[in-house]
Structure formats: C-alpha cells, structure tokens
Amino acid sequence: MIIEWLIHLKKILIQMIFILKNWKIFNLKCNLGPDVNEEVAEMTGVKAGQHAWAVNSHDGSWKNGTSAGGCRNYLRSFAMNPQ
C-alpha cells in the first residue's frame, strides 16, 4: 500500500513540476477524503473525529482550445490556454 502511494505521489510531483514551470500563478487546495481515515489512523495512531463528509469527484482532461484553463477576470481566456 505504501509503494502504491509513493508511485502515485511521484506522478503528482511530476505534474506539479510541469505546472510550476509553465504558470506564474497556481492555486491548489488539497483535502484528504473519508476513505483515508483508517489508513491515517493505522500509520499515526491518531483517529479522526466522527464528522460528516460530502465528497464530489470529477475526472476529465484539458483539451487545447476548449477546456485548458484561464483567468477568472477574463472568462473567454479559459479556452485559449495553449496546454
């Protein structure tokens, strides 16, 4: 399980390096989901509180000319990012 996590982390870090090289501003918000609470408790001995979770997950990809991101101040720029 740890090896799978490290492989996943490596993929994320490679993507982050690419993003940081190509963009001046990048906002990222990362939260752990409810599925990792037991794993965290096993690794650290700390149990999570009993709070309600609401999870939304979206899978997709950037497409040049249509969904490549942009600036909230200039909404038309979202489809013009060259990625």
MODELLER restraints for C-alpha pairs under 7 A, 6 or more apart:
rsr = mdl.restraints
at = mdl.atoms
rsr.add(forms.Gaussian(group=physical.xy_distance, feature=features.Distance(at['CA:34:A'], at['CA:53:A']), mean=6.71, stdev=0.5))
rsr.add(forms.Gaussian(group=physical.xy_distance, feature=features.Distance(at['CA:37:A'], at['CA:48:A']), mean=6.27, stdev=0.5))
rsr.add(forms.Gaussian(group=physical.xy_distance, feature=features.Distance(at['CA:41:A'], at['CA:47:A']), mean=4.95, stdev=0.5))
rsr.add(forms.Gaussian(group=physical.xy_distance, feature=features.Distance(at['CA:62:A'], at['CA:68:A']), mean=4.95, stdev=0.5))
rsr.add(forms.Gaussian(group=physical.xy_distance, feature=features.Distance(at['CA:64:A'], at['CA:81:A']), mean=6.97, stdev=0.5))
rsr.add(forms.Gaussian(group=physical.xy_distance, feature=features.Distance(at['CA:64:A'], at['CA:82:A']), mean=6.01, stdev=0.5))
rsr.add(forms.Gaussian(group=physical.xy_distance, feature=features.Distance(at['CA:64:A'], at['CA:83:A']), mean=5.64, stdev=0.5))
rsr.add(forms.Gaussian(group=physical.xy_distance, feature=features.Distance(at['CA:65:A'], at['CA:79:A']), mean=4.74, stdev=0.5))
rsr.add(forms.Gaussian(group=physical.xy_distance, feature=features.Distance(at['CA:65:A'], at['CA:80:A']), mean=5.35, stdev=0.5))
rsr.add(forms.Gaussian(group=physical.xy_distance, feature=features.Distance(at['CA:65:A'], at['CA:81:A']), mean=6.96, stdev=0.5))
rsr.add(forms.Gaussian(group=physical.xy_distance, feature=features.Distance(at['CA:66:A'], at['CA:79:A']), mean=4.38, stdev=0.5))
rsr.add(forms.Gaussian(group=physical.xy_distance, feature=features.Distance(at['CA:67:A'], at['CA:78:A']), mean=6.43, stdev=0.5))
rsr.add(forms.Gaussian(group=physical.xy_distance, feature=features.Distance(at['CA:67:A'], at['CA:79:A']), mean=5.22, stdev=0.5))
rsr.add(forms.Gaussian(group=physical.xy_distance, feature=features.Distance(at['CA:68:A'], at['CA:78:A']), mean=5.96, stdev=0.5))
rsr.add(forms.Gaussian(group=physical.xy_distance, feature=features.Distance(at['CA:68:A'], at['CA:79:A']), mean=5.46, stdev=0.5))
rsr.add(forms.Gaussian(group=physical.xy_distance, feature=features.Distance(at['CA:68:A'], at['CA:80:A']), mean=6.78, stdev=0.5))
rsr.add(forms.Gaussian(group=physical.xy_distance, feature=features.Distance(at['CA:68:A'], at['CA:81:A']), mean=5.16, stdev=0.5))
rsr.add(forms.Gaussian(group=physical.xy_distance, feature=features.Distance(at['CA:68:A'], at['CA:83:A']), mean=6.00, stdev=0.5))
rsr.add(forms.Gaussian(group=physical.xy_distance, feature=features.Distance(at['CA:69:A'], at['CA:78:A']), mean=4.27, stdev=0.5))
rsr.add(forms.Gaussian(group=physical.xy_distance, feature=features.Distance(at['CA:69:A'], at['CA:79:A']), mean=6.32, stdev=0.5))
rsr.add(forms.Gaussian(group=physical.xy_distance, feature=features.Distance(at['CA:69:A'], at['CA:81:A']), mean=5.95, stdev=0.5))
rsr.add(forms.Gaussian(group=physical.xy_distance, feature=features.Distance(at['CA:70:A'], at['CA:77:A']), mean=4.93, stdev=0.5))
rsr.add(forms.Gaussian(group=physical.xy_distance, feature=features.Distance(at['CA:70:A'], at['CA:78:A']), mean=3.72, stdev=0.5))
rsr.add(forms.Gaussian(group=physical.xy_distance, feature=features.Distance(at['CA:70:A'], at['CA:81:A']), mean=6.21, stdev=0.5))
rsr.add(forms.Gaussian(group=physical.xy_distance, feature=features.Distance(at['CA:71:A'], at['CA:77:A']), mean=6.20, stdev=0.5))
rsr.add(forms.Gaussian(group=physical.xy_distance, feature=features.Distance(at['CA:71:A'], at['CA:78:A']), mean=6.46, stdev=0.5))
